[in-house]
């Protein structure tokens, strides 16, 4: 299994963890998710996604966005054309 699909599976798991409805879990999960996001995606976009992940997780009742999966889609589907163009040049 390639690295990109391992990241997809990990993204789905991390988004599921973000949905855990335990009180005060967001206080611990928000900084952890931001840290993990910046380690999974080391680009400038990864840092921005880390900030967005933190904000989305720290705000109560806003855990509806699959932030990790959205970043995976951006990195491997939307941004793929940019990567392919750089490789071909």
N, C-alpha and C positions, 0 to 999 in steps of 0.2 A: 504494500500500500504506500502510495507516495505521501510526501510530507504535506502537500496541500490538503489531501483528504483526511489525514490525521488531525490537521488544524481544524477542519470542518467538524469532525466528531468532537474534538475538545471544545470548540465554540458552542456546539449544541448543549454539551454537558454544563459548561459555565453559564450559559443563559438559563438553563434549568435550575442551577443553584441560585441564581439571582431571583428566582420566583418563590423561593422558600418563604412561607408566611410566618416566620418566627419573629416575635417582637424584638426589636433592637438588633436583629441580625444585620440589618442594612448598615449599621454603624461600623461593623467589622468588615462586611462584604464590600462596601463602597471603595475604601482605599485598596483592598486586596484586588478587586477587579480592575481598578485603574493600573495597578502595578503589573498585573498579569497581561493586560492589554499592551502596555508599552514593551513588555518583554517578548510577546508573540509577534508584534509588528514594530520593528525598530525604526521605521521611517518617521518623517514629520507627521504624516497622517496617523501613525500609531500613537504619537503623543497627543494629538488632537482627540483621537478616539478614546484614549485613556481619560482625558478630562471629561469628555461627554459621558463615558461610562460611570465615572465617579458621581457626576451631577445626577444622572438618571437613577443611580442606585441609592443615593443619600436622601432623595426626596421621597417621602412616604407615598405609597400608592401610585408610583410612576413606573413600576417594574414591568411595563408592557412591551418595551422595545427589546428585541433580541440583539443587543449591541454587538456582541462578539460575532454573531452570524452575519450581521450587516457589514461588519468590517471585513469578514472573509469574502463575502460577495463583492465588495468594492475592490479588494486586493486581487482576487483571482478571476473575476469575470469582467467587471467594469474597467479596471485599470490594466487588464491583460493586454489590450491594444497598445497602450503606452509602453509596456515592457517589451512586447514583440517588436515594436518600431525601433526601440533602442538597440535590441539585439541584432536586427537586420542592418542597421546603419553602419 
